[in-house]
Amino acid sequence: MAVNEELLKKIALAGEISGPDLIGQVPRKSGTYVDFYGLGAMIQSGYIAANTEPGTPFGRTTRESAALLCQISLTPGESFFYGEVPWDAWDAGPVAFFITGAGVLKLEELDAKRSAKRQKRMDYVISALVAVLAAALTSTAAHLYALDRESLDKQVAPKARAES
């Protein structure tokens, strides 16, 4: 499941966010309850909870949570079909959403993964730089040794005598 990390962060920073404000954060592509499947999945996964009656989940399934979220997005007089039944605008009173302990842990997990990726990338860069530096130093040392050896050979080489 893809977790909308930015949305989780916004909820975590706000502490609590009203239903309409949360709905406003969801990109609307199809204009139906299908747009809310991602958010509904985060609710069903336990990352986000609503201030519903204790022990009452915000929808029994991801699909139902998405439909309830779509219901909150409607203005009075609007409706949509869910399971061949028309659903009207939300009238069950104000609803607020907040991040749960599982949501906070998920944010920490995502942050740790991002940090690990960054560290791995940095390790590769440093390894490559060390390899290039080692190659350059080895090449320079070999070249200097060859020049020094050549100059020594010229100085020490015996001179040929002309035999009579």
C-alpha positions as CSV (number, residue, x, y, z in Angstrom):
1,M,0.0,0.0,0.0
2,A,1.3,3.4,-0.9
3,V,1.2,5.7,2.2
4,N,0.7,9.4,1.5
5,E,3.6,10.5,3.7
6,E,2.9,14.2,3.2
7,L,-0.7,13.8,4.3
8,L,0.4,11.8,7.4
9,K,2.9,14.5,8.2
10,K,0.3,17.3,7.9
11,I,-2.1,15.4,10.2
12,A,0.7,14.7,12.7
13,L,1.8,18.4,12.7
14,A,-1.8,19.7,13.1
15,G,-2.6,17.1,15.8
16,E,-6.1,16.9,14.6
17,I,-7.7,17.9,11.3
18,S,-11.3,18.4,10.4
19,G,-13.0,16.1,7.8
20,P,-13.4,18.9,5.2
21,D,-9.8,20.0,5.7
22,L,-8.6,16.5,5.3
23,I,-10.8,16.0,2.2
24,G,-9.3,19.2,0.7
25,Q,-5.8,17.6,0.9
26,V,-6.8,14.6,-1.3
27,P,-6.2,15.0,-5.1
28,R,-9.4,14.4,-7.0
29,K,-9.0,12.7,-10.3
30,S,-12.3,10.9,-10.9
31,G,-14.6,12.9,-8.8
32,T,-16.0,9.8,-7.1
33,Y,-15.4,7.9,-3.9
34,V,-12.6,6.1,-5.7
35,D,-10.4,9.2,-5.2
36,F,-10.4,8.4,-1.5
37,Y,-9.2,4.8,-1.6
38,G,-5.7,5.8,-0.5
39,L,-6.9,7.7,2.5
40,G,-9.4,4.9,3.3
41,A,-6.6,2.4,3.2
42,M,-4.6,4.5,5.6
43,I,-7.6,4.6,7.9
44,Q,-8.1,0.8,7.6
45,S,-4.4,0.2,8.2
46,G,-4.7,2.1,11.5
47,Y,-2.5,5.1,10.6
48,I,-5.3,7.6,10.8
49,A,-8.4,7.5,13.1
50,A,-11.6,9.5,13.4
51,N,-13.3,10.9,16.4
52,T,-16.2,8.5,16.0
53,E,-17.7,6.7,18.9
54,P,-15.2,4.6,20.8
55,G,-14.8,1.2,19.3
56,T,-16.6,2.2,16.1
57,P,-14.3,2.3,13.1
58,F,-14.6,4.8,10.3
59,G,-16.0,2.3,7.8
60,R,-15.7,-1.5,8.0
61,T,-13.7,-1.7,4.7
62,T,-11.4,0.4,2.7
63,R,-14.2,0.9,0.1
64,E,-16.7,1.9,2.8
65,S,-14.2,4.3,4.3
66,A,-13.6,5.8,0.9
67,A,-17.4,6.2,0.4
68,L,-17.7,7.9,3.8
69,L,-14.9,10.3,3.0
70,C,-16.6,11.1,-0.3
71,Q,-19.8,11.7,1.6
72,I,-18.0,14.3,3.7
73,S,-16.8,16.0,0.6
74,L,-20.3,16.6,-0.7
75,T,-22.3,19.8,-0.2
76,P,-25.9,19.6,0.9
77,G,-28.1,18.4,-2.0
78,E,-25.3,16.5,-3.7
79,S,-25.2,12.7,-3.8
80,F,-23.4,9.8,-5.3
81,F,-24.1,6.1,-5.9
82,Y,-22.3,3.5,-3.8
83,G,-23.4,-0.1,-4.4
84,E,-26.4,1.1,-6.4
85,V,-27.7,3.1,-3.5
86,P,-27.6,6.9,-3.5
87,W,-25.6,8.5,-0.6
88,D,-26.3,12.1,0.4
89,A,-24.0,14.6,1.9
90,W,-22.6,13.9,5.4
91,D,-25.0,14.9,8.1
92,A,-23.7,13.0,11.1
93,G,-22.0,16.0,12.6
94,P,-18.5,17.2,12.5
95,V,-15.8,14.6,12.2
96,A,-12.1,15.1,12.9
97,F,-9.1,12.9,12.0
98,F,-5.9,12.4,13.9
99,I,-2.7,10.3,13.5
100,T,-2.5,7.1,15.5
101,G,0.6,5.5,17.1
102,A,0.8,3.2,14.1
103,G,0.8,6.3,11.9
104,V,3.7,7.9,13.9
105,L,5.6,4.7,13.7
106,K,5.0,4.5,9.9
107,L,6.3,8.1,9.5
108,E,9.4,7.1,11.5
109,E,9.9,4.0,9.4
110,L,9.6,6.0,6.1
111,D,12.1,8.6,7.5
112,A,14.5,5.8,8.5
113,K,14.3,4.3,5.0
114,R,14.9,7.7,3.4
115,S,17.9,8.2,5.7
116,A,19.3,4.8,4.9
117,K,19.0,5.4,1.2
118,R,20.7,8.8,1.6
119,Q,23.5,7.1,3.6
120,K,23.9,4.3,1.1
121,R,24.2,6.9,-1.7
122,M,26.7,8.8,0.3
123,D,28.7,5.6,0.9
124,Y,28.8,4.9,-2.8
125,V,30.0,8.5,-3.6
126,I,32.7,8.3,-0.9
127,S,33.8,4.8,-2.1
128,A,34.0,6.1,-5.7
129,L,36.1,9.1,-4.6
130,V,38.4,7.0,-2.5
131,A,38.9,4.6,-5.5
132,V,39.6,7.5,-7.9
133,L,42.0,9.0,-5.4
134,A,43.8,5.7,-4.8
135,A,44.1,5.1,-8.5
136,A,45.5,8.6,-9.0
137,L,48.0,8.2,-6.2
138,T,49.1,4.8,-7.4
139,S,49.5,6.0,-10.9
140,T,51.5,9.0,-9.8
141,A,53.7,6.9,-7.5
142,A,54.4,4.4,-10.3
143,H,55.2,7.2,-12.7
144,L,57.6,8.9,-10.2
145,Y,59.2,5.5,-9.5
146,A,59.7,4.9,-13.2
147,L,61.3,8.3,-13.7
148,D,63.6,7.8,-10.6
149,R,64.6,4.4,-11.8
150,E,65.4,5.7,-15.2
151,S,67.6,8.4,-13.8
152,L,69.4,6.0,-11.6
153,D,70.0,3.6,-14.5
154,K,71.6,6.4,-16.5
155,Q,73.9,7.4,-13.6
156,V,75.0,3.9,-12.6
157,A,75.3,2.3,-16.1
158,P,79.0,1.4,-16.9
159,K,80.5,3.2,-19.8
160,A,81.6,1.0,-22.6
161,R,85.4,1.1,-23.2
162,A,86.8,0.9,-26.6
163,E,89.0,-2.1,-27.0
164,S,92.0,-2.0,-29.0
